[in-house]
């Protein structure tokens, strides 16, 4: 078993664990609405520790999958610049965790503003990396069976990101949480597909 496969398996376990926590936060009595409230709101309240554990798992899964991609899953190799963007995502998430968000109807504080800036950076880095890596992965022969799935997920991620940005406007804010969740779920499924692709390419 190659190091890339080991990293991919560990990455898959971490990301699936995050999705399990993500689902749990929507089942538990958090007091937050999945359509109206941002996902970061879960960090404020009784289930904040659970949310932070999920954030750690998601970031670990992303890094493990990225390090697996550095192992060159095929030919031609991927651009290191695209992979570095993914490495920077957990850095932005650390900033999000350090500076809690402001809840709806609360006055925006300096801490809340910093949280929003780190969140924007994390989302932008994630999408930019995925948009660059998707066509590159589709050109690598072992990934031909995954190319269509990655492309579909890329378009879902793009649409959800655009709608996420649009619903940041005050009169559309009531549905912001829905599209933020679409973005988070679709990006994590993209990473799961990539992890499975690395394992399949090595077999």
C-alpha angles and dihedrals in degrees: 000000000000124000090248091057092048091050091047093050091049089046091052091050091051095047093046088049089053092050088051090055090044090056091045091055088057093050100043119083095260094146092234126118117229093220103039103034129068118241090240089066088076087071088067113068142023095326097048093113091053090050091051092050088054090050090052092049092048092049092046091050091049093050094046091050091047093051088050089054089052086064089073105248091202145340129324095035120236122260111265090215091065092049092048088060089060091049089056093055095078088048089058090046090056087058090050090053094047093052112045120216126250113248122236114290091016120122111259109251129196088258091051092048091052089050091054092048092052090046092052089049092050093049093045093048092048095050095043092052093047093047090052097042099046097070091039092054091047089059093057109093100223089056098057093108091053098043096090093049093049091049093050091048090048091057092046089051092049094049093046091049092051091049090045090056093045093051091056085082110105098244092049097040092103091077098037093105093058095059094039088057091047089054094048095046095045093048091050091048087052089056091047090052090049091050091051089046092054091051092047093047090053095050 
